[in-house]
Amino acid sequence: MQITLNGKRTEEYGYALPVSSLLDQLGLTGQPVLVELDGIALHPREHAETTITEGAVVEIIRIAAGG
């Protein structure tokens, strides 16, 4: 399956998967992140029920406190 992840095309994922699984594979489970799928921002409660499919464009932004 080919997707665009943070601006880079990748074929690392061989099948459709929930957003929560992608976050787990990237080591981002439990961290504050903003996920945008095909131009739509997802609420964290939607991560488990929203599936990433072929050709999807995914943007993940880690939220960090700082000054």
Helices and strands as residue ranges (DSSP letters): E 3-5, E 8-10, E 17-18, H 19-25, E 33-37, E 40-42, G 44-46, E 51-52, E 57-62
